[in-house]
Amino acid sequence: MSNTILKVKNLTKNFYTASGVLSAVSNISFEIKTGETLGVVGESGCGKSTLGRAILRLHEPTSGEIYFDGTNITKLPPAEMKQLRNKMQIIFQDPYESLNPRMSVSQAIAAPLLIQKRYKSSQKHEINQKVLEMMDLVGLARRLVNSYPHELDGGRRQRIGIARALVLNPKFIVCDEPVSALDVSIQAQILNLMQDLQEQFGLTYMFITHDLSVVKHLSNKILVMYLGQMVELGTPSQIFENPLHPYTQALLSAIPVPDPNIPMKRVALTGEITSPINIGEGCRFAKRCLYAKEECSNVSPEIKKIEPGHLVMCHLFS
Amino acid sequence: MNSDLIIKNLSVNYQTDDGLVYALDQVDLLIKEGSSHGLVGETGAGKTTLAKSVMRLLPERTARVISGEVYYQGKDLLKEDMAAIRNIRGEQIAMVFQDPMTSLNPVLTVGEQIAEAIEVHGELSKSEVQQKVGEILEMVGIPADRAEEYPHQFSGGMKQRVVIAIALVCNPKVLIADEPTTALDVTIQAQVLETIKELRQKLNTSMLLITHDLGVVAQNCEHVSVMYAGEIVESASVKEIFSGMKHPYTKGLFNSIPKINVNVTRLIPISGLMPDPTQKPQGCKFADRCPQMMAICLKSKPELKEVSPEHHVRCYLYDSI
């Protein structure tokens, strides 16, 4: 147990909508080791953000179990869950929408400290010291301490988001598309910052993104999702050099390579992601799959271990 | 007649409460008939302002064209009256906007919106228009019978195909695509870019593809211009720029992206931020972020110089060549 910080078993999250049951996360299991990064990739609507939020219980899971540091936290009562949020934090996608426009930089960074009662609100000096310390850590100039979000660009706003997540000294952070809203030159600054902080504090990340190049760059393990299911899990070299699932292959082949001398050999993927509402039995990718057989649309494939650490859910391998 | 699109010495300002914003500064660009030209840069570089200038879509109250010409088929588009421009828009030069979610009218069927583009430019009978709507929908990969449906019944990728259908239904000679796939997932992006490529080949349409994704440029364009703070800083064929990029900003941009085909343990970001667009520095606009900055860079602005055939760079590092 020592090395595994997070263990997720058969996690399922359904939403009950007017048009039927929406299966956002279906029966997903994985583990993350301390100090490592799990990259979660998939296209919009595949349930990757819901997975991240269900793990932090920002969405209550429908079924399944979540173990953090060896403790089952799936049914933890609110007071204990609040305690646990000292150790589990989240960085949100859009730094334009995830900050309260009426809170200054120092208020935003100090808020978690007050909520978790690390300091009393009368301890102004101590709080201010901590805020400035965090600002130095994430590379925000101290002169911005009383600025409001609208005065700052996207990169700086995301640095606030990171400072706010780190101020409680957590062990595990769900990073939900933290660089998607940023320009490429700023994106690199933030990715480097996150790597440095991980090294410095031994943080464990669950990094959610649609950008496969980013995931390859950062992750120790990659989980590929399609319509709520985990279709493949492996190390970056397993996923990128030997992608097994037809969806992973199609996804990789669709990335435009920044080199005109490497022409794209695209695995033609027709159609678009289907609706996750009232989804039936069978492989969820079958309708778009080049290799679909009759059994694919009738029977759900099992998750198979192909080699150590490399799992795939596809009838081609059963 | 030759259908090159030639932009010369184009400067555009916006008047705002914070003062003048220098959006475009003496931009030169040539899009040859039938070719595909990528325009790369970050938010605020002036890419969209450039596209809107060509289409005469700049906001009249705030935008001012300070200097420059946009030549197309012997005419300066900036001097034509609005009636002439309306004839050119759609029929000669068409535009695809970034966000398919907001560029379609939610209360008209997609068929009606495509038909509108045909009716503005032609004298076709109702049944001929309907037939043409069906044809172009099939061409972009949408079954013709879906013409009766409304935008909300389509997914993001399908909506962008509809927008492309509207842009291409009159067989324009030039297509200006402003980040056409930025809002789409990669597998859908690949489908949409492929559709554009096929249609362009069929219709011999040239394209100005505005994007921030160097991968999209590498795979879809023959030429590329890199913009920074309202200026073209480097311009060359795609092959040439990827094998020998010269400007420190182009190099910085390339080193900032994690690459799918190469392993790097650490990215090399460009330090600092884009300059304030209300300031017009004396020297090079990239100087304060440039790792190779020299004394002269702060004193005067470098010119766009040819370093090898058809490869232009705006940087003092290559001045002696």
HADDOCK unambig.tbl for C-alpha pairs under 7 A between the chains (distance, minus, plus):
assign (segid A and resid 43 and name CA) (segid B and resid 185 and name CA) 5.86 0.50 0.50
assign (segid A and resid 44 and name CA) (segid B and resid 185 and name CA) 6.80 0.50 0.50
assign (segid A and resid 183 and name CA) (segid B and resid 42 and name CA) 6.05 0.50 0.50
assign (segid A and resid 183 and name CA) (segid B and resid 43 and name CA) 6.74 0.50 0.50
assign (segid A and resid 184 and name CA) (segid B and resid 253 and name CA) 6.98 0.50 0.50
assign (segid A and resid 184 and name CA) (segid B and resid 256 and name CA) 6.27 0.50 0.50
assign (segid A and resid 184 and name CA) (segid B and resid 257 and name CA) 6.39 0.50 0.50
assign (segid A and resid 185 and name CA) (segid B and resid 253 and name CA) 6.04 0.50 0.50
assign (segid A and resid 185 and name CA) (segid B and resid 256 and name CA) 5.47 0.50 0.50
assign (segid A and resid 185 and name CA) (segid B and resid 269 and name CA) 5.57 0.50 0.50
assign (segid A and resid 185 and name CA) (segid B and resid 270 and name CA) 5.57 0.50 0.50
assign (segid A and resid 188 and name CA) (segid B and resid 256 and name CA) 5.21 0.50 0.50
assign (segid A and resid 188 and name CA) (segid B and resid 257 and name CA) 6.71 0.50 0.50
assign (segid A and resid 188 and name CA) (segid B and resid 267 and name CA) 6.04 0.50 0.50
assign (segid A and resid 188 and name CA) (segid B and resid 268 and name CA) 6.91 0.50 0.50
assign (segid A and resid 188 and name CA) (segid B and resid 269 and name CA) 5.02 0.50 0.50
assign (segid A and resid 189 and name CA) (segid B and resid 269 and name CA) 5.40 0.50 0.50
assign (segid A and resid 192 and name CA) (segid B and resid 266 and name CA) 6.92 0.50 0.50
assign (segid A and resid 192 and name CA) (segid B and resid 267 and name CA) 6.74 0.50 0.50
assign (segid A and resid 213 and name CA) (segid B and resid 258 and name CA) 5.48 0.50 0.50
assign (segid A and resid 213 and name CA) (segid B and resid 259 and name CA) 5.62 0.50 0.50
assign (segid A and resid 213 and name CA) (segid B and resid 260 and name CA) 4.88 0.50 0.50
assign (segid A and resid 214 and name CA) (segid B and resid 258 and name CA) 5.81 0.50 0.50
assign (segid A and resid 217 and name CA) (segid B and resid 258 and name CA) 6.24 0.50 0.50
assign (segid A and resid 251 and name CA) (segid B and resid 187 and name CA) 6.08 0.50 0.50
assign (segid A and resid 254 and name CA) (segid B and resid 186 and name CA) 5.92 0.50 0.50
assign (segid A and resid 254 and name CA) (segid B and resid 187 and name CA) 5.29 0.50 0.50
assign (segid A and resid 254 and name CA) (segid B and resid 190 and name CA) 5.59 0.50 0.50
assign (segid A and resid 255 and name CA) (segid B and resid 186 and name CA) 6.29 0.50 0.50
assign (segid A and resid 256 and name CA) (segid B and resid 215 and name CA) 4.58 0.50 0.50
assign (segid A and resid 256 and name CA) (segid B and resid 216 and name CA) 5.44 0.50 0.50
assign (segid A and resid 256 and name CA) (segid B and resid 219 and name CA) 6.26 0.50 0.50
assign (segid A and resid 257 and name CA) (segid B and resid 215 and name CA) 4.81 0.50 0.50
assign (segid A and resid 257 and name CA) (segid B and resid 260 and name CA) 6.76 0.50 0.50
assign (segid A and resid 257 and name CA) (segid B and resid 261 and name CA) 6.97 0.50 0.50
assign (segid A and resid 258 and name CA) (segid B and resid 214 and name CA) 5.50 0.50 0.50
assign (segid A and resid 258 and name CA) (segid B and resid 215 and name CA) 3.74 0.50 0.50
assign (segid A and resid 258 and name CA) (segid B and resid 218 and name CA) 5.44 0.50 0.50
assign (segid A and resid 259 and name CA) (segid B and resid 215 and name CA) 6.90 0.50 0.50
assign (segid A and resid 259 and name CA) (segid B and resid 218 and name CA) 5.55 0.50 0.50
assign (segid A and resid 259 and name CA) (segid B and resid 242 and name CA) 6.42 0.50 0.50
assign (segid A and resid 260 and name CA) (segid B and resid 218 and name CA) 4.62 0.50 0.50
assign (segid A and resid 260 and name CA) (segid B and resid 219 and name CA) 5.79 0.50 0.50
assign (segid A and resid 260 and name CA) (segid B and resid 238 and name CA) 6.93 0.50 0.50
assign (segid A and resid 260 and name CA) (segid B and resid 239 and name CA) 6.13 0.50 0.50
assign (segid A and resid 263 and name CA) (segid B and resid 219 and name CA) 6.86 0.50 0.50
